[in-house]
Amino acid sequence: MVERLQSGDMRALARAISLVEDGATGAAALLAECRRFTGKALKIGVTGPPGAGKSTLVDQMARWLRGREETVGVVAIDPSSPYTGGALLGDRIRMQEQADPGIYVRSMASRGAVGGVASAVRDVCDVIEASGRGWILIETVGVGQDEVEIARLADVTVLVLVPGLGDDVQSLKAGVMEIADVFAVNKSDCIGAERVAAEIVAMQGLSGEKTEWTAPVVQTVATTGAGVAELMTEIMRYREHRASEGATGNDGWWKRLRLDHLGVAVKSIAGARGFYEMLGMTVEHEETVEHEQVRVAMLPMGESRLELLEPTAEDSVIGRFLAKRGEGLHHIAVKVADVDAMFARLRENGVRLVSDRVRVGAGGHRYFFVHPSGTGGVLVEIVGER
């Protein structure tokens, strides 16, 4: 299937995406093969409030890239109904006049995922990139202040704002305003656009944080294409900035290593959770991971979390750990931006790994384990962004 989609077979590409999005049998093997051909495409996240004109702007961005003979993939997220679970997938309707085989458009339902993106969007982007697309445009569901997941997924985040949405207040909002690498003030032919742009610039001037990159503000009119060339120029300028920054090892906050969680082996989750609940922690999520033969309870703890691990079988990894060492810390988990790249890097440098490949665990996160012999005696789990 990978050979077919790389040869330009659109039906194979569509089928591969469906397999991955649905988590069907063989999806993990398909993704592993696709990821052999990823790492070169530029992912551009386009986010903003409902009605900002994101779909039309993405359409114009794709046209601009095609005018320079670039190949483009578009992933558009539409909200799912909380009642029926269905989605209109209107973004595909808006872009249906695109008959260019160099542009592939895929609409996805959010399926209840928060943060403006669907849970499988990263995997779908990997499949599209494996087909040879050099640029991937990701349009989020219309988002609010705290829905910032797109910044973890995209290489460049474009925040689209428009006049008439409470201009005096919206530029002062925390959260979504802070993830923008480039601001696009769309519908700039309407009254108030200049005011929105000025407020963004003023907000940046009030910030006490000194950075080497100040997100530029570009005014666009998506219906006519006005300003799109300037927007794409700023996006490419940011890509060059990130490349030079990466050469000096100065990565952004979403690229840095950080503690994801602590895994604690317990005989009984029900018996152990009481202490942590007395501390004020609550179980956010609980599930059984069948292939690991373990029951997992996740308790948020600041920006990380605690995972209580209860074996479902005596001969499981956690079961054997309990029999040998008793209850206690089983592993620490470190989150990285690209788990596949880290897996390849450690293996190439001769680091002893417990895992033979990157796997999918509780909560849908992707991970692998590093043997304690190379980490100072501690089992270390390397976790990727979902």
HELIX and SHEET records of a PDB file:
HELIX    1   1 VAL A    2  GLN A    6  1                                   5    
HELIX    2   2 MET A   10  ASP A   22  1                                  13    
HELIX    3   3 ALA A   27  CYS A   34  1                                   8    
HELIX    4   4 ARG A   35  PHE A   37  5                                   3    
HELIX    5   5 LYS A   54  ARG A   66  1                                  13    
HELIX    6   6 GLY A   90  ARG A   94  1                                   5    
HELIX    7   7 VAL A  121  ALA A  130  1                                  10    
HELIX    8   8 ILE A  150  LEU A  153  1                                   4    
HELIX    9   9 ASP A  167  GLN A  170  1                                   4    
HELIX   10  10 VAL A  176  ILE A  179  5                                   4    
HELIX   11  11 ALA A  193  LEU A  206  1                                  14    
HELIX   12  12 VAL A  228  ALA A  247  1                                  20    
HELIX   13  13 ILE A  269  MET A  278  1                                  10    
HELIX   14  14 GLU A  290  GLU A  292  5                                   3    
HELIX   15  15 VAL A  317  ARG A  325  1                                   9    
HELIX   16  16 VAL A  339  GLU A  348  1                                  10    
HELIX   17  17 ALA A  362  GLY A  364  5                                   3    
HELIX   18  18 PRO A  372  GLY A  374  5                                   3    
SHEET    1   A 7 ILE A 103  ALA A 109  0                                        
SHEET    2   A 7 VAL A  72  ASP A  78  1                                        
SHEET    3   A 7 TRP A 135  GLU A 139  1                                        
SHEET    4   A 7 LEU A  42  THR A  47  1                                        
SHEET    5   A 7 VAL A 156  LEU A 161  1                                        
SHEET    6   A 7 VAL A 182  VAL A 185  1                                        
SHEET    7   A 7 VAL A 217  GLN A 219  1                                        
SHEET    1   B 8 HIS A 285  VAL A 289  0                                        
SHEET    2   B 8 VAL A 294  MET A 301 -1                                        
SHEET    3   B 8 SER A 304  PRO A 311 -1                                        
SHEET    4   B 8 ARG A 258  ALA A 265  1                                        
SHEET    5   B 8 GLY A 328  VAL A 336 -1                                        
SHEET    6   B 8 VAL A 380  GLY A 384  1                                        
SHEET    7   B 8 ARG A 366  VAL A 370 -1                                        
SHEET    8   B 8 ARG A 359  VAL A 360 -1                                        
END                                                                             
